[in-house]
Structures are given as C-alpha cells and as structure tokens.
Amino acid sequence: MESTAFLTDMYEYSMLNDAMSDGSAFRKCVFEVYTRSLGPGRRYGVFAGLGRLLSALKDMKPTGKELEFLLSQKIISEKTAKWLEGFRFTGTLRSFLEGDIYFPLSPVMQVESSYAEGLLLETLSLSILNYDSAVASAACRMSHVNPKRPCYEMGSRRMNEWAAVAAARAAIVGGFEGTSNMEAGLLYGIPLIGTSAHSFTLVHDSEKQAFEAQFKNNKDSTVLVDTFDVKKAIASAVKIAGGDLKGVRIDSGDLGSLAREVRAELDALGASSTKITVTGDLDEYALLSLNSAPVDACGIGTRLVTGSGIPTSQMVYKLVEREDKNGKMQPVSKKSAGKSTYPYAKSVYRSMKDGKYLEEIVVMGSSECKEKWEKSHMEKDNLVPMLHVVAKEGKPKEELCGKEGLLRARDRCKEEIKKFPDQILSLSPGEPVIETQMLRAR
C-alpha cells in the first residue's frame, strides 16, 4: 500500500480543514488512547498492534490522487491541500510496549503533536489497536488453557483478507505458535502450518491414493482422517507412512471422544508418536474441555479472529491537554454523563512486590506535579513505569516494527503475564486482576 492516509474517517479531514482556517490546527496537544471496559467478565487485555501502527506512521502522507479526491469532494481547501503535500508526522508517541497487559482507564498510548497531526492519526490508531488487541487477548486466553499444547491460527477464510494478516500477527503476540496465512508468513516470518482439506481426499479415486499423494511429496504430512471412516483412514495412513506417521487431523464430531478413539487406534498400530491435531469452532472453553483428551495441537479460526466474543477492545482516543493562546498547556476533559474523561497527560505505573504486580496507578496533573510525585514514590513503592517513548519527532523505533518487533512482543507477553496474580488465567468471569487507582498529583 502506497499510503495509509485514507485508512481513516472523513471527518478527520473536514476537522483538519476547519482547524486550518481558524489557526487552531497547530496548537500543541496531547491525545490519549485507553479503554473504558475489557468486556464482560474479562480480567485483562493484551496490548497489540503497536508494531503495525509504527510502520503505518511512515506512510501517512496522502498521494496526489488522494489529494485530488479530497479537493473534488470539497472536504479540504487548496490551503489545506498544500500543507498535506508536505505532510509527515513529527510528534512523539509514548505507549505501553506491545505484549503488555492492560486494564481499563489506563492510557496505553499518548500522542504529543499539533492538533492537525494528532487528528490524522486518530482513526488509524484505533483501527489497528482495537482489533489487534482483541485478537491478542483472545489468543492469550486460549494459549494459556494448556501451555504444553500449541495453538495455531487458521482463521483467514472467516474474515477480510487483510484483517486475516493482522489477526495472524496478533495471535502470535498472544502466544500462538504458527499460522496458515501465507502473507503473514512472508511479512513477519511466522511459522506456516497446514494439513489438507476434505476436497483433497474427495478429488482422488480413493482415500489411499490421496494419502499416497501427500506422502510422496512430504513424508511429514499431517493427514485428515475423518472424511469417511476414521478407523480405516488411520490404518491406511499408518501403512502408507511405513510406521512413521507424523500427524493426523480431525475436524468434526465430538473432538474429545474422537481424539481418544484415534489415539487408541494409533497406539494399537504402533504409531504411538503420531500427533493428533484438532480443528473446528474452538474457543478457550472448548479448549479447556479438551484438556483430558489426547490432543497434541489445536487449529483455531472463527472464535480467535473475532476476539472470542469480544471483537473490539473498545479503545477511544481523547484530547487531554492543549496549548492556549499564551502557549501554556491546559488540561481539557469531556463532561457528558456516561462518557466523561479525565484531563491531563498522565503517567502510568505498576507497584510491584516479590516479582508480582500489586496495582496500577494512573497519575494526572501538571508536569511539575507529576515529577514531584514520582520522586517521592518511585523507589519507595517499587514502581514500574508503563509508558515508553516509541516514536520521537515522528520517527519510530525500528526494533519495535516488522519481524523483530513481533518476536519482542510475543516474548514480552509471555513474561509479563507471569508477573500477575495466578487468577489472571482463570476463565471464570471476574473483575480486572489488579485494581487501577486514579491519582491527582498536586
């Protein structure tokens, strides 16, 4: 994609144009991204999509064709178009690191920029962070049901083709070990996995011929054994593989019961090392029910890529400080009932004891007051700061992008979740696993 400038809502450009006309476009501002809720019963969320957002940041300048379209639709003026011709994001981003655990009300990202630049980043940020975090959160819940049993992402055919690539990446952040999506494998170096479909068996004159074709080209193939008769399929596959059958897949029926039958049949034929993979409409609760079954790996699609019932992280992007006519930063907030916001650019910390997080502390106030508060509490309360500079003067930290960024995010999620109370892994509905305290520094 040549430009990410149009991955946004129209009103971002109409507001930009109006702000350009009255001079408010270049007021220094601070925006914050946070969620009001994790969704019913969820105890935590996984922050994901940062690497994708930082990469998208580099391509926010509209193309000539896009500028022509904005002018033809009378959304912007010639003056605004002229400014956009040389556009580059020059602000500072502070955020949680990708793979961090997050909770309601804590800002996971801060944007410090002109009002104009912050506007153009709004929809793109929410689009990426909301979806990727929803998938990573679901993936983390699923992968921790049984950490010894790998989960693989197989949801490409259940969604938009480009969302499928994002989902594959986010699943890795949350702890999955591979994907069926080719583009994700190419872009991010994610291990690719695949078996065969029922159509491959049916296009051959016999199941035996289908298996022979697979093993001829790849002796490590995993074969699908539930097209006709499972018992006969296993016997045929073991015989053709010469006693070295690497894996079988089952995709229908009562997967737990069928896995037990398949395991017994494989063992009886001497194929005790053959792995059993199950696929289907699995979620974390279905995976939990399979813990007593002899299942070695799971392929998960629909429920994963739709956030396991919570398809968006409900993040919002709010202005919290802006420069006044005298050049002084002023706190701003929304007062409407049910959707009020907290003013000031905030600092986020977690207190820690014996290697475990105790609570989240969100500190608001002027820069001077926050610095004073930090000096008196940082060491005494063993606080860990959560917001880090990830882009300065519009230039992202490259190690947080691409393949390296994904590996960092995966490893961080794996380590961070260990720092919370054990009930974070409970699938029972509950409150966020640690409390968040909102403090005003004075």
C-alpha angles and dihedrals in degrees: 000000000000096000139011092200095106097047086099146078122279094238092065088068095040090051089047090054093049092047090050091054095054098035099246092112093087100047111124110250143177120216125186133204119211142138127243093205140017091212130261112329097348116143099196146357131223116230108228140158098055094119091051092048093050090051091049089051090070093060103046096114110109117240122237090257091052092050090050090052093050090051094045090053090049090235094129137024128238088257092056091044090054091054092047091052089072097033122147126156106248102172134107125256123202118183150148110277115258110269094033119133114244138194137198121292096011111116108240091188138022124199116201110187145102115305089250095055093043091053093055092051096050106085094035091053094049093044093055101035097043095053101036092048091050092054095042090050091052091045092052092051091048098044092051094054087084113359091190092060113072121227123211129200114239104158104112096111092053098065150020112316096242095041085057090062091049090048092053091052093046091049090059090052088055095051108274116141105214148355140223090218113109097199091053089051091052097044100040107020092244113167110258122226133184143151124182137283132241087252090065090058093043096050089061125076090242141008088244091059091049092053092046090053091052096048093045090065100029122018089190093061122139108224128211108235106180102074094100123345114357096204094051091045092054093048090049094047094048091050094048092046090054094236093308102097108160101195150345130205130212120194109172145046127025097343096196095051093040092050090055091051092047092049092050092049093047092049091048089055093049095254095123093143095055111116123227119218122188127198135180140094093334127165133168092280093050088048090053090054089055095057092098093047124089094251117147101185140005132215112206129191130149101031093046098049091047093052094255092281097329104079097175133040091221092230119169132199114222137179109237104166135022137176117256126217090273093055095254121133113243128192116241132187143173116247104190116128115265094010105055118144136212116247128226133048104280139216119219125207139169121213114222137198128177091352095306130106114242104184145341118247121198112192122197131183140084119326090253093051093047092050090050091049092049093052091054097044110026099085098024094056096034093238125189115206113226104191116080132179105255098165129024125189085356094301113123124215101259094210088067093057135072124001095337092050092052093051090049091050093048092050093045093053090049092053100037096055089059089063094067131080112281093251089074086085095052114116092203112108111264148141123283107295093242129029124249117223119201110208133184112216113214 
